[in-house]
Amino acid sequence: MGLFDKLFGSKKPAKSEAVAAETGKGIVCAPASGRVEVTADIPDPVFACEAMGRTVAVRPENGNVYAPISGAVASAMPHAFGITGDDGTEVLVHIGVDTVNMKGDGFNVWIEAGTHVNAGDPVVTFDRTKVAKAGYKDIVMTIVTNSDDYASVECTEPGQVAAGTRVIACA
């Protein structure tokens, strides 16, 4: 913490603690706590039609986003990150619809590409109020981008979910 942070307070939010996460081959956890929505109702046609792979969308109850699987961070942007799982599952987490236009404003990223994360580790904290004021939806989408590699990719039904709870099972 620098002198200005001590004098004026830091505007960067604190990094949240890790959450307990279900782990195992082909298990993908919710990256945020909130309500799982019907995928077809996502307000972005690319995600709604699952063009990038099977998708689960969570309307978050707060701005904390966690790693849905354990693995190597393939990419880490303020509004999205990709992880190649230790078991080969490839997951993209996209925070919000069109939030790329915010150019990182309101997002704090706690990971870097090339590092390893464990399921449940904090990855991003974002300001839901800033996202809403910018005119964007803050829905958090989790996509298994290599869905075609599996015989089945089963997604949880709509309803409340806690971060770290299984929402996708790949077999």
Secondary structure as GFF3:
##gff-version 3
##sequence-region A 1 171
A	DSSP	alpha_helix	3	8	.	.	.	ID=ss1
A	DSSP	beta_strand	27	29	.	.	.	ID=ss2
A	DSSP	beta_strand	34	37	.	.	.	ID=ss3
A	DSSP	three_ten_helix	39	41	.	.	.	ID=ss4
A	DSSP	alpha_helix	45	48	.	.	.	ID=ss5
A	DSSP	beta_strand	54	60	.	.	.	ID=ss6
A	DSSP	beta_strand	64	66	.	.	.	ID=ss7
A	DSSP	beta_strand	71	76	.	.	.	ID=ss8
A	DSSP	beta_strand	80	85	.	.	.	ID=ss9
A	DSSP	beta_strand	90	95	.	.	.	ID=ss10
A	DSSP	three_ten_helix	99	102	.	.	.	ID=ss11
A	DSSP	beta_strand	107	109	.	.	.	ID=ss12
A	DSSP	beta_strand	116	117	.	.	.	ID=ss13
A	DSSP	beta_strand	122	126	.	.	.	ID=ss14
A	DSSP	alpha_helix	128	133	.	.	.	ID=ss15
A	DSSP	beta_strand	140	144	.	.	.	ID=ss16
A	DSSP	three_ten_helix	147	149	.	.	.	ID=ss17
A	DSSP	beta_strand	153	155	.	.	.	ID=ss18
A	DSSP	beta_strand	159	161	.	.	.	ID=ss19
A	DSSP	beta_strand	166	170	.	.	.	ID=ss20
###
